[in-house]
């Protein structure tokens, strides 16, 4: 559900004028996870997140306002590094 909000936010930013964009607070959204080979739906969600992040991160107009990061193979070891930073 969170990736749908990010896509919606991206579309709203794209519709804004340059003056309106100056008021937008920049955001970075972090997703993490992993899926076993048999979890087809989970793999589709991960693919969707990566596709949305590719579009958002490569858009020159919104690059400074919105970024999407996906951390693959999320585990306890990765969480010990990521969570305190958040």
C-alpha distances in whole Angstrom, upper triangle without the diagonal:
4,5,5,7,9,10,11,13,15,16,17,19,20,22,23,27,28,30,26,25,27,25,22,21,20,17,16,13,13,11,14,14,17,17,20,22,22,18,17,14,13,15,13,10,12,14,11,11,14,15,13,14,18,18,17,19,22,22,25,24,21,22,23,20,17,17,14,16,15,17,18,20,19,21,23,25,23,21,24,25,21,20,24,23,20
4,5,5,6,9,10,11,12,14,15,17,19,20,21,25,26,27,24,22,24,23,19,18,17,13,13,9,10,9,12,13,16,18,21,23,23,20,19,16,14,16,15,11,12,14,12,10,13,14,12,12,16,16,15,17,20,20,23,22,18,19,20,17,14,13,11,13,13,15,17,19,17,20,22,23,21,19,22,22,18,18,21,20,17
4,5,5,6,9,10,10,12,14,15,17,19,20,24,24,26,23,21,23,22,19,18,16,13,12,9,10,9,12,13,16,17,20,22,22,19,18,15,13,14,13,9,10,11,8,6,10,11,8,9,13,13,11,14,16,17,20,19,16,17,18,16,12,12,9,11,11,14,16,18,17,20,23,24,21,20,23,23,19,19,22,21,18
4,5,5,6,9,10,11,12,14,15,17,19,22,24,25,22,21,23,22,19,19,18,15,15,12,13,12,15,17,19,20,23,24,24,20,19,16,15,16,14,11,13,13,10,9,12,12,9,11,14,13,13,16,18,17,21,20,17,18,20,17,14,14,12,14,15,18,19,22,21,24,26,28,25,23,27,26,23,23,26,24,21
4,5,5,6,9,10,10,12,14,15,17,20,22,23,20,18,21,19,16,16,15,12,13,10,13,13,16,18,21,22,25,27,27,23,22,19,18,19,17,14,15,16,13,11,15,15,11,12,16,15,13,16,18,17,20,19,15,17,18,15,12,13,12,14,15,18,20,23,22,25,26,28,25,23,26,26,22,22,24,23,19
4,5,5,6,9,10,11,12,14,16,19,20,21,18,16,19,18,14,14,12,10,10,8,11,11,15,17,20,21,25,26,27,24,23,20,18,19,17,14,14,15,12,10,12,12,9,9,12,11,9,12,15,14,17,16,12,13,15,12,9,9,8,11,13,16,19,21,20,24,25,26,23,22,25,24,20,20,23,21,18
4,5,5,6,9,10,11,13,15,18,19,21,18,16,19,19,15,16,15,13,13,11,14,14,17,19,21,22,26,26,27,24,22,19,18,19,16,14,14,14,11,10,12,11,7,9,11,10,8,12,14,13,16,15,12,14,16,13,10,11,10,13,14,18,20,23,22,26,28,29,26,25,28,27,23,24,26,24,22
4,5,5,6,9,10,11,13,16,18,20,17,15,18,17,14,15,15,14,14,13,16,16,20,22,24,25,29,29,30,26,25,22,21,22,19,16,18,18,14,13,16,14,11,13,15,13,11,15,17,15,17,16,13,15,17,14,12,13,13,16,18,21,23,26,25,29,30,32,28,27,30,29,25,25,28,26,23
4,5,5,6,9,10,11,14,16,17,14,12,15,14,11,12,11,10,12,11,15,16,20,22,25,26,30,31,32,28,27,24,23,23,21,18,19,19,16,14,16,16,12,12,15,13,10,13,16,14,16,13,10,13,14,10,9,11,12,15,17,21,23,26,25,28,30,31,27,26,29,28,24,24,26,24,21
4,5,5,6,9,10,13,14,16,14,11,15,15,11,13,11,11,12,12,15,16,20,22,25,26,30,31,32,28,27,24,23,23,21,18,18,18,15,13,15,13,10,10,12,10,7,10,12,10,12,10,8,10,12,9,7,10,10,14,17,20,23,26,25,29,31,31,28,27,30,28,24,25,27,24,22
4,5,5,6,9,12,14,16,14,12,16,16,13,15,15,14,16,15,18,19,23,25,27,28,32,32,33,30,28,25,25,25,22,20,20,20,16,15,17,15,11,13,14,11,10,13,14,12,14,11,10,13,15,12,11,13,14,18,20,23,25,29,28,32,34,35,31,30,33,32,28,28,31,28,25
4,5,5,7,10,12,14,11,10,14,13,11,13,13,14,16,16,19,21,24,27,29,31,34,35,36,32,31,28,27,27,25,22,23,23,19,18,20,18,15,16,17,14,12,15,17,14,15,12,10,14,15,12,11,14,16,19,22,25,28,31,30,33,35,36,32,31,34,32,28,29,31,28,25
4,5,5,8,10,11,9,7,10,11,8,11,11,12,14,15,19,20,24,27,30,31,35,36,37,33,32,29,28,28,26,23,24,23,20,18,19,18,15,15,16,13,11,13,14,11,12,9,7,11,11,8,9,12,14,18,21,24,27,30,30,33,34,35,31,30,33,31,27,28,29,26,24
4,6,8,10,12,10,9,13,13,12,14,14,15,16,17,21,22,26,28,30,32,35,36,37,34,32,29,29,28,26,24,24,23,20,19,19,17,14,15,15,12,10,13,13,10,11,8,7,11,12,10,11,14,16,19,22,25,28,31,31,34,36,37,33,32,35,33,29,30,32,29,27
4,7,10,12,10,9,13,14,12,16,16,17,19,20,23,25,28,31,33,35,38,39,39,36,34,31,31,31,28,26,27,26,22,22,23,20,17,18,19,16,14,17,17,13,14,11,11,14,15,13,14,17,19,23,25,29,31,35,34,37,39,40,36,35,38,36,32,33,35,32,29
4,7,8,6,6,10,10,10,13,14,16,19,20,24,26,29,32,35,36,40,41,42,38,37,34,33,33,31,28,29,28,25,23,24,23,19,20,21,18,15,18,18,14,14,10,10,14,14,12,14,17,19,23,26,29,32,36,35,38,40,40,36,35,38,36,32,33,34,31,28
4,5,5,6,9,10,11,15,16,18,21,23,26,28,32,35,38,39,43,44,45,42,40,37,36,36,34,31,32,31,28,26,27,25,22,22,23,20,17,19,19,15,14,11,12,15,15,13,16,19,22,26,29,32,35,38,37,41,42,42,39,38,40,38,34,35,36,33,31
4,5,5,7,9,10,14,14,17,20,22,26,28,32,35,38,40,43,44,45,42,41,38,37,37,35,32,32,31,28,27,27,26,23,22,22,20,17,18,18,15,13,9,10,13,12,12,15,18,21,25,28,31,34,38,37,40,41,41,38,37,39,36,33,34,35,31,29
4,5,5,8,10,13,15,18,21,23,27,30,33,37,40,42,45,46,48,44,43,40,39,39,37,34,34,34,31,29,30,28,25,25,25,23,20,21,21,18,16,13,13,16,14,13,16,20,23,27,30,33,36,40,39,42,43,43,39,38,40,37,34,35,35,32,30
4,5,6,7,11,13,16,19,21,25,27,31,34,37,39,43,44,45,42,40,37,36,37,34,32,32,32,29,27,28,27,23,23,24,21,18,20,21,17,16,13,12,15,14,12,15,18,21,25,28,31,34,38,36,39,40,41,37,36,38,35,32,32,33,30,28
4,5,5,9,10,13,16,18,22,24,28,31,34,36,40,41,42,39,38,35,34,34,32,29,29,29,26,24,25,24,20,20,21,18,15,16,17,14,13,10,9,12,10,8,11,15,18,21,25,28,31,34,33,36,37,37,34,33,35,32,29,29,30,27,25
4,6,8,10,13,17,19,23,26,29,33,36,38,42,43,45,42,41,38,36,36,35,32,31,31,29,26,27,26,23,22,23,21,18,18,19,17,15,12,11,13,11,9,13,16,20,23,26,29,32,36,34,37,38,38,34,33,35,32,29,29,30,27,25
4,6,9,12,16,19,22,25,29,32,35,38,42,43,44,41,40,37,36,36,34,31,31,31,29,26,27,27,23,22,24,22,19,20,21,19,17,14,13,15,12,10,13,17,20,23,26,29,32,35,34,36,37,37,34,32,34,32,28,28,29,26,23
4,6,9,13,15,19,21,25,28,32,34,38,39,41,37,36,33,32,32,31,28,27,28,25,22,24,23,20,19,21,19,15,16,18,16,15,13,10,12,10,7,10,13,16,19,23,25,29,32,30,33,34,34,30,29,31,29,25,25,26,23,20
4,6,10,13,16,19,23,26,30,32,36,38,39,36,35,33,31,31,30,27,26,27,25,22,23,23,20,18,21,20,16,16,19,17,17,14,12,12,10,7,9,12,15,17,21,23,27,29,28,30,31,31,27,26,27,25,22,22,22,19,17
4,7,10,13,17,20,24,27,30,33,35,37,34,33,31,28,29,28,25,23,24,22,19,20,20,17,15,17,17,13,13,16,14,14,12,9,9,7,4,6,8,11,14,17,20,23,26,25,27,28,28,25,24,25,23,19,20,21,17,15
4,6,10,13,16,20,23,26,30,32,33,30,30,27,25,25,24,21,20,21,19,16,17,18,15,13,16,16,12,12,15,15,15,14,11,10,9,6,5,6,9,11,14,17,20,23,21,24,25,25,21,20,22,20,16,17,18,15,13
4,7,10,13,17,20,23,27,28,30,27,27,25,22,22,22,19,17,19,17,14,14,16,13,11,14,14,11,10,14,14,15,15,12,10,10,8,6,5,6,7,11,13,16,19,18,21,22,22,18,17,19,17,13,14,16,13,11
4,7,10,14,17,20,23,25,27,24,24,21,19,19,19,16,14,16,15,11,12,14,12,10,13,14,11,11,15,16,17,17,14,13,13,11,8,6,5,6,9,11,14,17,15,18,20,20,16,15,18,16,13,13,16,13,11
4,7,10,14,17,20,23,24,21,22,20,17,17,17,14,12,15,14,10,11,14,13,10,13,15,13,13,16,18,20,20,17,15,16,14,11,9,6,5,6,7,11,13,12,14,16,16,13,12,15,13,10,11,14,12,10
4,7,10,13,17,19,21,18,18,16,13,14,14,11,9,12,12,8,10,13,12,10,13,15,14,14,17,19,22,22,19,17,19,17,14,11,8,6,5,6,9,11,9,13,15,16,12,12,15,14,11,12,15,14,12
4,7,11,14,17,18,16,17,15,12,12,14,11,9,12,13,10,11,14,14,13,15,18,17,17,20,22,24,25,22,20,22,21,17,14,11,8,5,4,6,7,6,9,11,13,9,9,13,13,10,11,15,14,13
4,7,10,13,15,12,14,13,9,10,12,10,8,11,13,11,12,15,16,15,17,20,19,19,22,24,27,28,25,24,25,24,20,17,14,11,8,7,6,6,5,8,11,13,10,11,14,15,13,14,17,17,16
4,7,10,12,10,12,12,8,8,11,10,8,11,13,12,13,16,17,16,18,21,21,21,24,26,29,31,28,26,28,27,23,20,17,14,10,9,6,5,6,8,12,14,12,13,16,17,15,17,20,20,20
4,6,8,6,8,9,6,6,10,10,8,11,13,13,14,17,18,18,20,22,23,23,26,28,31,32,30,28,30,29,26,23,19,17,13,12,9,8,10,11,15,17,15,16,20,20,19,20,24,24,23
4,5,6,8,10,8,8,12,13,12,14,16,17,17,20,22,22,23,26,27,27,29,31,34,36,33,32,34,33,29,26,23,20,17,15,12,10,12,13,16,18,18,19,22,23,22,23,27,27,26
4,6,7,10,9,8,11,13,12,13,16,17,17,19,22,22,23,26,27,27,29,31,35,36,34,33,35,34,31,28,24,22,18,17,14,13,15,16,20,21,21,22,25,26,25,26,30,30,29
4,6,9,9,9,11,13,14,15,17,19,19,21,23,24,25,27,29,29,31,33,37,38,36,35,37,36,32,30,26,24,20,20,17,15,17,18,22,24,23,24,27,28,27,28,32,32,31
4,6,5,6,9,10,11,12,14,16,17,19,20,21,23,25,26,27,29,31,34,35,33,32,34,33,29,27,23,22,18,18,15,14,15,17,20,22,21,22,25,26,25,25,29,30,28
4,6,5,6,9,10,11,12,14,15,16,18,20,21,23,25,26,27,29,33,34,31,31,33,32,28,26,22,21,18,19,16,16,17,20,23,25,23,24,28,28,26,27,31,31,29
4,5,5,6,9,10,10,12,14,15,17,18,20,21,23,24,26,27,31,32,29,29,31,30,26,24,20,20,17,18,16,16,17,19,23,25,23,23,27,27,25,26,29,29,28
4,5,5,6,9,10,11,12,14,15,17,18,20,21,22,24,26,30,30,28,27,29,28,24,22,18,17,14,14,12,13,13,16,19,21,19,19,23,24,21,22,26,26,24
4,5,5,6,9,10,11,12,14,15,16,19,20,21,22,25,28,29,27,26,29,28,24,21,18,16,13,14,11,12,14,16,20,21,20,20,24,24,22,23,27,27,25
4,5,5,6,9,10,10,12,14,15,17,18,20,21,23,27,28,25,25,28,26,23,20,17,17,14,15,14,15,16,19,23,24,22,23,26,26,24,25,29,28,26
4,5,5,6,9,10,11,12,14,16,16,18,20,22,25,26,23,23,25,24,20,18,14,14,11,13,13,14,15,18,21,23,20,20,24,24,21,22,26,25,23
4,5,5,6,9,10,11,12,15,15,16,18,20,24,25,22,21,24,23,19,16,12,11,8,10,9,11,12,15,19,20,17,18,22,21,19,20,24,23,21
4,5,5,6,9,10,11,13,14,15,17,19,22,24,21,21,23,23,19,17,13,13,10,12,11,14,15,19,22,23,20,21,25,24,21,23,27,25,24
4,5,5,6,8,10,11,12,14,16,17,21,21,19,19,22,21,17,15,12,13,11,14,13,16,17,20,24,25,22,22,26,25,22,23,27,25,24
4,5,5,6,9,10,11,12,14,16,19,20,17,17,19,18,14,12,8,9,7,11,11,14,14,18,21,22,19,19,23,22,19,20,23,22,20
4,6,5,6,9,10,10,12,14,18,19,17,16,19,18,14,12,9,8,7,10,10,14,15,19,22,22,19,20,23,22,19,21,24,22,21
4,5,5,6,9,10,11,13,16,18,16,15,19,18,15,13,10,11,11,14,14,17,18,22,25,26,23,23,27,25,22,24,27,25,24
4,5,5,6,8,10,11,15,15,13,13,16,15,12,10,8,10,10,14,15,19,19,23,26,26,23,23,26,25,22,23,26,24,22
4,5,5,6,8,10,13,14,12,11,14,13,10,7,5,7,8,12,13,17,17,21,24,24,20,21,24,22,19,21,23,21,19
4,6,5,6,9,12,14,12,11,14,15,12,9,8,9,10,14,15,18,19,23,26,26,22,23,26,24,21,24,26,24,22
4,6,5,6,10,11,10,10,14,14,11,10,10,12,13,17,18,22,23,26,29,29,25,26,29,27,24,26,28,26,24
4,6,5,9,9,7,7,10,10,7,7,7,10,13,16,18,22,22,26,28,28,24,25,27,25,22,24,26,23,21
4,6,8,10,8,6,9,10,8,6,7,9,12,15,17,21,21,24,27,26,23,23,26,23,20,22,24,21,20
4,6,9,9,7,11,12,11,9,10,12,15,18,19,23,24,27,30,29,26,27,29,26,24,26,28,25,24
4,6,6,6,9,10,10,10,12,14,17,20,22,26,26,30,32,32,28,29,31,29,26,28,29,26,25
4,6,5,8,10,11,11,14,16,19,22,25,29,29,32,34,34,30,30,33,30,27,29,30,27,26
4,6,8,8,10,12,15,18,21,24,27,30,30,34,36,35,31,32,34,31,28,30,31,27,26
4,6,5,6,8,11,15,18,21,24,28,27,30,32,32,28,28,30,28,25,26,27,24,22
4,6,6,7,10,12,16,19,22,25,25,28,30,29,26,26,28,25,22,24,25,22,21
4,6,8,11,14,18,20,23,27,26,29,30,30,26,26,28,25,22,23,24,20,19
4,7,11,14,17,20,23,27,25,28,30,30,26,25,27,25,21,22,23,20,18
4,7,10,14,17,20,23,22,25,27,27,23,23,25,22,19,20,22,19,17
4,7,10,13,16,20,19,22,24,24,20,20,22,20,16,18,20,17,15
4,7,10,13,16,16,19,21,21,18,18,20,18,15,17,19,16,15
4,7,10,13,13,16,18,18,14,15,17,15,12,14,17,14,13
4,6,10,10,13,16,16,12,13,16,15,12,14,17,15,15
4,7,6,10,13,12,9,10,13,12,10,12,15,14,14
4,6,9,12,12,10,12,15,14,12,15,18,17,17
4,6,10,10,8,11,14,14,13,15,18,18,18
4,7,8,6,7,10,11,10,12,15,15,15
4,5,5,6,9,10,10,11,14,16,16
4,5,5,6,9,10,10,12,14,15
4,5,5,7,9,10,12,14,15
4,5,5,6,8,11,11,13
4,5,5,5,8,10,10
4,6,6,7,9,11
4,6,6,7,9
4,6,5,7
4,5,5
4,5
4
